[in-house]
């Protein structure tokens, strides 16, 4: 909460009402005073009109009962935070049939009930915060002089109304991790505009099938190779065509190639070693021809390279055991030697 009384008074100034309306103008709101200091613009405002509609019966009343003030955060200007002190009037309802005796005038389109933000600040924050985490949102909103706590940032994002989707015809289904390796849900995406339309809490066949039954306009479903999703689509959208999506086709292809390479590893390795040896030999032959040296040293060059690799591995091995003997953990050794933890073997 800003302590308004602590603002330095010597440098304070104000601007006239006409300029206030031009800069901050909101329909139905009158800005009638301002105090501008180095880091804060304080605006006094009230709502236009001498009457207000009863929030219960809708009948207009001009009988003012009392008033109170609300402090609202508005969008910042030239790096200064902007606070609006809004004077809100309470009216008496003169409708004898109405159960409401006193009501407060409504502030639309300035702000919502109980909100501490103006509507335009809320809309601005919604667009900003949807792109970042709540903690980052707290930091960024502070940079824009409209600081909100991380929990408020989260609440603002949750208040965003979900867009209405047209009839779904083509969707993609895949799993996603609440916590990788632990728990998974199902994400459903509109494949035509690539926007997510649903997050299901599990990837169970029954839950996916139930969702599909509620959306009987679906004609095409792209999916991975999971038999669970295959059965769910068969059950929930039997008329829909199932399509193996490109990502999983490429991934499967990659997996099979890797598998084949592993199976033929010995053959490939011996071929590669023979090829590399011949490269060294060819290089050495050229070198001998140009220098006139007839001594064939390709074997020694190749062995020198191989020995160098072995030497490095041996050094790494020795270093790992040295650290282990000094009671280093596997994780600490990996960190100290800047290698993967799985590389550390005793
Ligand atoms: Zn009323």
Boltz pocket constraint, residues with backbone or C-beta under 6 A from the ligand:
constraints:
  - pocket:
      binder: B
      contacts: [[A, 54], [A, 55], [A, 56], [A, 57], [A, 58], [A, 59], [A, 93], [A, 94], [A, 95], [A, 98], [A, 99], [A, 100]]
      max_distance: 6.0
